[in-house]
Amino acid sequence: MKRTLAALLAAVAATSLASCSLDSASQSDDTVNVVIGYQSKTINTVTAGTLLKAKGFLEKRLADISKSSDVTYNVSWQDYDTGAPITAQMVAEKIDIGSMGDYPMLINGSKTQANERARTEMVSVTGYSPTGSLNMIVVGPDSPARTITDLKGQKVSASVGSAGHGTLVRALDNAGIDPKTGVEVLNQQPQVGASALESGQAQALSQFVAWPGLLVFQNKATLLYDGAEGDYPTFHGVVIRRDYAGQHPELLDAFLQAQLDATEFLNEHPLESAKLVADGSGLPQEVVYLYNGPGGTSFDTTIKPSLVQALKGDVPYLKSIGDFADLDIDGFVSDTAIRKAFADRGQDYDAALDATANPSAVTGQDPVCDVAVTDAKLAGEVWLDGKDATQPAANPGCLLRAIREATARGETVRAAYVPDTEFGTRWFADKSVWVHDGANYLPFGTPAGAGRYTAAHPGSAVVDYQQALAGAV
């Protein structure tokens, strides 16, 4: 693993300077070029990438600046599968702004700090989970594995240095398994790892969103481990080359204003946002909505102290798998620009910073149980085919009834989402493990979670999804 990370970092440093056609060095006095590296399929970054691009918020902001100046702004969007190649291009001074996960950001800050022109800083968060949920480990549909300990001695596909790899290392470590010797890590891009899992080359895959949800949705995998079990914050954010930001502070401000535009749009219009992201990424809309729908990823641009502290705690992980130059986290993270963006909008940054609830939650009146949706830890959604809005469900029992009644009417359920009973992670209802306990049917994301519940509640039992549908009252 150390050799793998060393090779990854070497590739970052050695990436060709000619691989991008547009860069800030080629601009004239009246033209400013900005190159943005993003990951269209990484849903937690869409407010600085796929959705931002689709809505044209940045271009609109820059056009407004151009009206009062003689400067024209050219925006180039470059799509990548992971954060590593974005870092490579930032080292080469060929990407100006990038978005990526927490572990890749640490590598980004470490690798760019040797060159003042390439040196980066983190300026905002895109999406986060206070517990690390939705970064997941999945296994094949017929796998006998039920807990993380069942992976000992197995081959696991992960992108080394990614948030998904970090989830694997923490999960193994918490289970008492040496991450270096307990499993064989196959360093693979997400799509390659998905093929490896399907072919049996790998017995498990540990990845960041949206890959676990996609494979489970496609019936190519089942969920073994949700990052929430580790209860450690994870997030994605935005980095910018400091030299570039110093030369063009107005562009950084425009970008952060545009990111705030996209964040507000997503939280206010999650279903429409999911369609735009699906169109821009090629992912199924149902999978995108799993993550950017109410109760999924918390889309919040503020740089919370808990996330900075988590970033500091990630450093030992990177040091454990390869050479990692020390990085001054407090010097790398800067909230100056995002604070200014809030102030310019007349918004209270500190109030948003202190907020811990997910900005987007299921609300409304449950039409089946005829009650108001009041508890985000229980609330779910049913998405019927042909409908341009989802139907709220106050609790798992009401959600099961809604599905059963819709099916009886001949309607097709496009997707249904329900929070995991143990951790609250938003998940597919038909992919959940259901437990019958008295009059209640309770959903769990993993067999291990259901097992922990039944062990602690005598008389409860695991049932299949159809039994849960039939029995819900």
Residue, then its C-alpha position, 0 to 999 in steps of 0.5 A: m500500500k505504501r508503494t501504491l500511494a508513493a506511485l500515486l503521488a509520483a504520478v501527481a508530480a509528474t503529470s504533463l503540463a500539456s494535458c490541458s488546453l486552457d490555463s491561466a498563463s495564456q490569458s491576456d489583460d482583458t481575458v481571464n481564464v479559469v479552469i475548474g476540476y470537478q467529479s461529475k459522479t461524486i454527488n457530494t461535490v455537485t454544488a461546486g461541480t455538476l449542478l453548478k455547471a448545469k445551472g450556469f451560476l458561475e458564468k452568470r456571476l462572471a458576466d455581471i462582473s464583466k458588465s462593469s469592467d473590460v474583462t472577459y472570463n472564460v470558464s473551462w470545466q474538466d471532469y475526473d473520476t477521483g480527486a488525484p488527477i485534479t491535484a496533479q493538474m493543480v500541481a502543474e498549475k493547469i487547474d485553478i479550482g478543484s473539488m474533492g473529498d477530505y483525504p484527497m484534499l490533504i494530499n492536494g495541500s501536501k503536494t502543492q505546498a512546495n511550489e508557491r504558484a501551485r500551493t492551494e488552500m481549502v476555501s469551502v465545504t460542499g457536502y458533509s456527513p457528521t458521522g461518515s455515512l454514505n461512504m460505504i463498503v459493498v459486497g456481491p449479491d451472493s456474498p456470505a459476508r455479513t460483517i466487516t470481519d468477514l473481509k479478513g484475507q479477502k481482496v477489496s477494491a478501493s482507490v488508494g488515498s480516496a475517501g472510500h479507502g479511508t472508510l475501509v482503513r477505519a472500518l478494519d482498524n475499528a474491527g481489530i484488523d490490521p489494514k496493511t495485512g488483514v486484506e489485499v487492497l486492489n488500487q482501482q478507479p471506481q468503475v474498474g472496481a465495480s467491474a472487479l466486484e462483478s467478475g469476482q476479482a474483488q470480494a468487496l468494494s469500498q468507495f465514496v458516493a455515488w458508487p455503492g448506491l449505484l451498484v446496490f440500485q443495479n442489483k450488482a451489490t449489497l451493503l456490508y458497511d456504512g461509514a456511519e458505523g465508524d461515527y467519524p465526520t467526512f466531507h468534500g470541499v473546494v480548494i483553489r491555488r493561492d497564487y491564482a486567488g491572489q491575482h483574481p480575488e473577484l473570481l474566487d468571490a464569484f465562485l463562492q457566491a455561485q456555489l452558495d447559489a447552487t447550494e440553496f437551489l439544491n436544498e430548495h429543489p432537490l428533485e429537480s437538482a437530481k435530474l440535472v445532476a443525473d443528466g450531467s453525470g450519466l447516473p440514474q436519477e434515483v441514485v442521485y436523489l438518494y444522496n442529494g435528497p432530503g436527509g442525505t448528504s448535508f449540503d452546507t458550505t461552512i467550514k465547521p470546526s468539527l470537520v477541520q478537527a476530523l481533517k487533522g485526525d485523517v493525517p495519521y491515516l495518510k502517513s500510515i500508507g505512504d510518504f506524506a509531507d507534513l501539512d499545516i492544517d490550520g494554514f491550509v484551511s481558510d474561511t476568509a473568502i466564504r465568510k465574505a461571500f456570506a456577508d455580501r449576501g447579508q447572511d450570518y455565517d456564524a449562525a450557519l456555522d453553528a447549525t448542525a441539522n441537515p439543511s434539507a429534510v422531509t416535510g409535509q403531510d403524509p397522505v397515507c397515515d394522514v399525519a404531519v411529518t415531524d421526525a426527520k429520523l423516521a421520515g421517508e419518501v415514496w417516488l411514484d413513476g410519472k410523478d414530478a414530486t415525491q410523497p412524504a412518509a412520516n415513518p417506516g410503517c407509513l412508507l410501507r403502507a404507501i408502497r403497498e397501496a400504490t402497487a395495489r392501484g397499479e402504480t409503479v414505485r420508482a424508488a422509496y427512501v427510508p432512514d436506517t433505524e440505527f444510524g439514520t442513513r438514508w437508504f433504499a427501502d427495497k434494499s434495506v434489511w427489515v426487522h419485525d418487532g411487535a407492531n413495527y417494521l424497522p429498516f436497517g442498511t446492513p445485516a450487521g445492523a439488523g443483527r445488533y438490533t435483534a440481539a438486543h430485542p428478544g422476540s424481534a426477527v429479520v423478515d424479507y421486504q415483501q413480508a414487511l410490505a404485507g404486514a405494515v399497519 
